[in-house]
Amino acid sequence: MKATPNCTRLQVNKPPLPDHLSTDARSKFHDAKVFEHDIGILFNDKERFDVEEYCLSEGWIKVPVGKKVDRFGYPLTVKLKGKVEAFYK
């Protein structure tokens, strides 16, 4: 019996990427099931690796501002607007 490429690949069901996703576990937009897989973000056709939160429909991402933190120890973020695409790696 010959093995075909489709038989040898591990098929993993990945949940669809949400319109709005946050890395902060306290946020209502955090989805732990999505973070079980590697996610990539393209912002204005360039891949970003420092995205804390994104919204596809509104076209923005939130990224940390250096090493600055607020009074509770959470990173300060800035919202950048542009073309946003999310994908599984």
C-alpha positions in Angstrom: 0.0 0.0 0.0 1.4 3.4 -1.0 1.2 6.3 1.4 -0.2 9.5 -0.1 0.7 12.9 1.1 -2.8 13.4 2.5 -2.5 10.2 4.7 0.9 11.2 6.2 0.0 14.7 7.4 -1.4 15.2 10.8 -4.8 16.9 10.4 -5.5 19.3 13.2 -8.8 21.1 13.4 -8.0 24.8 14.2 -10.7 27.1 15.4 -11.4 30.0 13.1 -9.6 33.2 13.9 -11.8 35.7 15.6 -12.3 39.3 14.4 -11.0 40.7 17.7 -8.3 38.9 19.7 -6.3 39.8 22.7 -3.2 38.1 24.4 -4.3 39.4 27.8 -6.1 36.7 29.7 -8.2 39.3 31.6 -9.7 40.6 28.4 -13.1 39.4 27.1 -11.5 39.1 23.7 -9.0 36.4 24.9 -9.5 32.9 23.5 -7.2 30.3 24.9 -8.1 27.7 22.2 -6.8 29.9 19.4 -3.5 30.4 21.3 -2.8 26.7 21.2 -1.6 27.2 17.6 0.9 29.7 16.2 -0.7 32.9 14.9 0.8 35.4 12.6 -0.3 39.1 12.1 0.4 41.1 8.9 0.1 44.8 9.5 0.3 46.9 6.2 1.8 43.8 4.5 4.6 43.3 7.0 4.6 40.6 9.7 4.5 41.9 13.3 5.7 39.9 16.2 4.8 42.3 19.1 1.0 42.5 18.7 -0.9 42.5 22.0 -4.4 42.8 20.5 -6.0 43.2 17.0 -9.3 43.9 15.3 -9.7 42.8 11.7 -12.9 44.7 10.9 -11.8 48.0 12.4 -8.2 47.7 11.0 -6.1 48.2 14.1 -3.5 46.5 16.3 -2.2 47.4 19.8 1.5 47.1 20.4 3.6 47.8 23.5 5.4 51.1 23.9 9.0 49.9 24.6 9.3 48.7 28.2 6.9 51.2 29.7 4.3 49.9 32.2 1.3 51.4 33.9 1.0 51.7 37.6 -0.4 48.1 37.8 2.6 46.7 35.9 0.9 46.0 32.6 2.6 47.2 29.4 1.5 50.5 27.9 0.2 50.0 24.4 -0.5 52.2 21.4 -3.1 51.6 18.7 -1.9 51.6 15.1 -4.4 51.8 12.3 -3.9 50.1 8.9 -4.5 46.9 7.0 -4.6 43.9 9.4 -4.5 40.2 8.4 -4.4 37.3 10.8 -3.3 33.7 9.9 -2.2 30.4 11.3 1.5 29.6 10.8 
